């Protein structure tokens, strides 16, 4: 288990460094570019974890006007906690994704990408203090969605993310609004 965690942490570092390098390369050669920042709400569920979670999503998109393909980074975080049948349950989830975005026309774009998701679950019995259960897990996150531009500087973002863990999957749907700079 310890070796698996070290290996996944190494993959996360390499993924972060490659993402930063890709952003720097895209920023260096552009003259006319648009930056889009989107924020919104996210709702997640899983068959393994008995709670539905709510949270937020943030997206950063860099688009060069002369190319129909751009690059987007996404951060999703959801959590929930509840009392259920003398148990305290807490679930947390987060993911970082990178996706290419293809502009269909001047008002619509689609995207699909890959990333890394992390899930943490903790359960504790209220009466018996020694009765606890918790687990942490990493998995591959797949993201897809659409962005609409009803006006020149306003954007609406709708999407879906599925994270494939070792023994279960986590599904997230999200919606947000943003501004094009």
N, C-alpha and C positions, 0 to 999 in steps of 0.2 A: 504494500500500500504506500509506503514511504517513497519507494522508487518511482511508482506511478505518479505521485504528486510532484516530485522533482522534475520528471519528464514533461508533465503538462505545464509546469511553470516555465520551463525552458522554451516550450512551443509558444506560450503566450508572449514571452519577451521577444522572440524572433518575429512573431506576427505584428507586434507593436512597432518594432524597428522597421520592418518592411512597409508598413502602412505610412509611417512618418516619411520614409524615403520616397514613396510614391507621391505623397502630397507635395513634398519639396520639389520633385521633378516637374509636376504639373504646374506649380506656382512659378517656376523659374522662366518658362518660355511663353507665358501668356501676356497678351496686351489687353484685349477686351474680355473680361471675365466677370461672371456673376457669382456671388456667394449667397447661398440660401441657408438660413437657420430655421429649423422647425422644432416645435415643442408640442407635446400633447399628452394624452392619457393612454394607458395600456391596461389590458385585462388579461390575466393568465389563468390557466387551469391545467390539471394533470390527473390522470386516473390513479396514480400512486398516492398523491397528497390530497387529503380530503377537503381542502380549502381552496376557494377561488381567491386569487390575489389581484390587487389593483396597484397601479404605480404610474410611472411617467416614461416617456421616451423623448430623446433629443437626437436630432440629426443635423449634420453639417454637409452641405453639398457644394462642390466647386465645379463650375461649368464655364467652359470657354465657348464664346458665341459662335465661332466658326466651325465647331465640331458638334455632331449630334450626341456624342457619348461623353458623359462626365463621371465623376467619382463621388461617392457618398459614404460617410461614416455614420454609424448609428449606435446609440447607447440606450438600453432598456433596463429598467429596474422595477420590480414589483415585490410587494411583501404583504403579509397578512398575519393576524394573530387572533385567536379565539379560545374561549372555554368550551369544551365539549365533553360531556359525561365524566366530570371530575378530572379532566385532563386540560392542561394548557398546551396549545399547539401554536407554533410559530414557523412560518415559511418565508424564505427570502430567495429572490432570483435576480440575476443580472446577466447581461450579455453585451458584447461589443462585436459589431459587424462591419464589414466593408462590402460595398456593392457598386458595380457599374450601373449607370443610369442611361437609358436611351430615350431621347426626346422624339416622340411620335410626331408632334406638330407644335405650334406656338403655345398651346394651352394644356398639353398632356404629356406625361413621361411615365415610363415603367422602369422598375428596377428589380433585381434579384441578386442575392449575394450569400456570403458565408461568413461565419464568425465563430466565437467561442462563448458558451454559456456556462454559468455557475449556479448551482442550486444548494441551498442549505435548509434543512428541516430539523426542528427540535420539538420533542414532546415530553411533557413532565406531568406525572401524577400529582395532584394537589394534596392528597392525604398522605400517601407513602412517599417520603422524600427520596428514597433510593431507587425508585422506579422511573428511570429516564431513558429516552431513546433519541438519538440524533444521527444524522448522516449529512455528508457533503459530497457533491459530485460535479464533475466537469463533463461537458458534451459539446458536440458540434451543432451550431445554430445555423439554420437556413432561413433566409428572409426574402420576402417578395412583396411588392406593393405598387401603388400608382400615386402620382402627384399631379394635381390639377392646378392651373393658373387661371382663375376667373378674371383677375385684373393683372396689370403689368408687374406689380410688386407684392402681390398677395398669393399664398400657396396653400392648398389643402392636401394633406397627406393621409392615405389609408393603406394599411398593410397587415401582413400576417407573418409570424415567426414561429418556427417549430424547432425545438432543441431536442436532439436525440442523445439521451443519457444511456448509461449501461443497461438499466433495467426498466426504464420508463421514458416517456416523452413529455415535454412541457410545451403547451400551445399558448401563444399570445396573439391577441389582435390589438391593433392600436390605431388611433386617429389623432391628427394634429393639425395645427395651422402654423404658418411661418411667413417670413418676410424675405424678399429678394433684395440684396444690396447692390 
